Amino acid sequence: MNPEDYIGREQTFIKHTLLRAYLERLFMIIGRYEEKISYVDCFAGPWQEGRNDLQDTSIAISLNIMKKCQEGLSQLGKNVQFRALYIEKDKESFERLKSFLADRKENEVDAKPLHGEFHELRDDILKWCGAKDFTFFFVDPTGWREAVEIPTLRPLLQRHNSEFLITFMLDFLRRFHCQSELEEQMKEIFGEILDTSEMTPEQRETHFLRKYREHLKSAQLKTGESLLSAYSKILHPLKKRTMYDMVYLTRKPLGIVVFMEVLGKLEYVQKDSRAQAQQTQRVERTGQREFSLKSTNIEYDEENFKLSEVKDYWLSKLSCEPKQFGVKEFADMIEETDWFISDFQIAFKKLHDEGKVENIDAKNIERRKTLFVNYKANYNQGESLKKMK
Ligand SMILES: C[S@@+](CC[C@H](N)C(=O)[O-])C[C@H]1O[C@@H](n2cnc3c(N)ncnc32)[C@H](O)[C@@H]1O
């Protein structure tokens, strides 16, 4: 993926970077124990692409990753069969999708285009998925109607062995959520009418995301593992506000942790990409050249990181009796707070330096650079932590 292909739509570059990075981690993990993996792009496009070869679309990105992971897994002795389904309603876009898929070489991943409206095709989609195989659903519409509301997604959410990445159009919902004629639609999204009149924009976004994710999770079947969720903000390239959020749903604690590990890295990519976009805009406005930002060091985002809050949270979780903190515990903490893994790591190290906590399993914590609590140690059971008396 080349950032130059995304000038003027840097938010799509971030979305695609997230999709590509997460899919690669996911497929390489899932492929170790699944024989078949399916991928469904429910709103495929192509849409606003900058290249004729469609390499800057989720269609090509997902296919390239599936192929790469299939080869990577095969080197590990795992023969995994990947297949993909791409749904698109627009006639002209569908024709481009169809010919793009048809023009690929013979030994590529098995991929099928499907023409029509997503919500009308839900039964066909589920039939194509079958009941058993792991399926990743990418739900990336341009709006919310008959797309991201819970009644629309319910049949998919009730399917086991599935994960979801859903584009949540915050910008639209911010504007429309209190219009009385849209009350029914808002209830379908949030489960209730939200009163956000006293909230700051930041609080409103957090509240929307909490309610939407709770409502998504309430749609699952009562049997089997529960859905867990996390989300990523996709920021406006030039303004200090979110354009949309990517909501992630899984039934695996490891999924949440891996998604957050990817987000930790994406933060830096997003900062760099926005800094470049803002620099380009300044140069266009003033006509003055600036030095490239490529070599600029990007510092940790102190602004959004409330160290004392995270430290207090750790202290509330720990006791004088040692307790293991592994993938499951980190997934729960992430779900509860929406903080980054690095937030937890930094706060734990500060508490350690202040003599307030101890990682019993870390022989020499001073030597560690970032992983002050290794949640993947001991086969994901993690390390034993305690609060000092
Ligand atoms: C945001 S774009 C998808 C972009 C693509 N996922 C990517 O990242 O490259 C949404 C696409 O969904 C299509 N679309 C809109 N409503 C739809 C519907 N009800 N069913 C299926 N496709 C739809 C649009 O024509 C458009 O191509």
The ligand as a Tripos MOL2 file, in Angstrom:
@<TRIPOS>MOLECULE
LIG
   27    29     1     0     0
SMALL
NO_CHARGES

@<TRIPOS>ATOM
      1 C1        -17.4840    2.7280    1.5740 C.3       1 LIG1
      2 S1        -17.7060    1.9110    0.0670 S.3       1 LIG1
      3 C2        -16.7240    0.4590    0.2500 C.3       1 LIG1
      4 C3        -15.2830    0.7000    0.1960 C.3       1 LIG1
      5 C4        -14.4630   -0.5660    0.2460 C.3       1 LIG1
      6 N1        -14.8650   -1.4340    1.3640 N.3       1 LIG1
      7 C5        -13.0000   -0.1990    0.4050 C.2       1 LIG1
      8 O1        -12.5480   -0.0290    1.5510 O.co2     1 LIG1
      9 O2        -12.2870   -0.0800   -0.5950 O.co2     1 LIG1
     10 C6        -19.3090    1.2530    0.1430 C.3       1 LIG1
     11 C7        -19.7140    0.4800   -1.0790 C.3       1 LIG1
     12 O3        -20.9520   -0.1670   -0.7970 O.3       1 LIG1
     13 C8        -21.8220   -0.0590   -1.9140 C.3       1 LIG1
     14 N2        -23.1770   -0.1310   -1.3560 N.ar      1 LIG1
     15 C9        -23.9380    0.8610   -0.8620 C.ar      1 LIG1
     16 N3        -25.1050    0.3790   -0.3860 N.ar      1 LIG1
     17 C10       -25.0640   -0.9520   -0.5580 C.ar      1 LIG1
     18 C11       -25.9410   -2.0150   -0.2420 C.ar      1 LIG1
     19 N4        -27.1180   -1.7840    0.3400 N.pl3     1 LIG1
     20 N5        -25.5750   -3.2790   -0.5250 N.ar      1 LIG1
     21 C12       -24.3770   -3.5360   -1.1080 C.ar      1 LIG1
     22 N6        -23.5030   -2.5720   -1.4650 N.ar      1 LIG1
     23 C13       -23.8340   -1.2980   -1.1790 C.ar      1 LIG1
     24 C14       -21.4670    1.2750   -2.5220 C.3       1 LIG1
     25 O4        -21.8270    1.2900   -3.9050 O.3       1 LIG1
     26 C15       -19.9560    1.3260   -2.3060 C.3       1 LIG1
     27 O5        -19.2770    0.7550   -3.3880 O.3       1 LIG1
@<TRIPOS>BOND
     1     1     2 1
     2     2     3 1
     3     2    10 1
     4     3     4 1
     5     4     5 1
     6     5     6 1
     7     5     7 1
     8     7     8 2
     9     7     9 1
    10    10    11 1
    11    11    12 1
    12    11    26 1
    13    12    13 1
    14    13    14 1
    15    13    24 1
    16    14    15 ar
    17    14    23 ar
    18    15    16 ar
    19    16    17 ar
    20    17    18 ar
    21    17    23 ar
    22    18    19 1
    23    18    20 ar
    24    20    21 ar
    25    21    22 ar
    26    22    23 ar
    27    24    25 1
    28    24    26 1
    29    26    27 1
@<TRIPOS>SUBSTRUCTURE
     1 LIG1         1 GROUP 0 **** ****
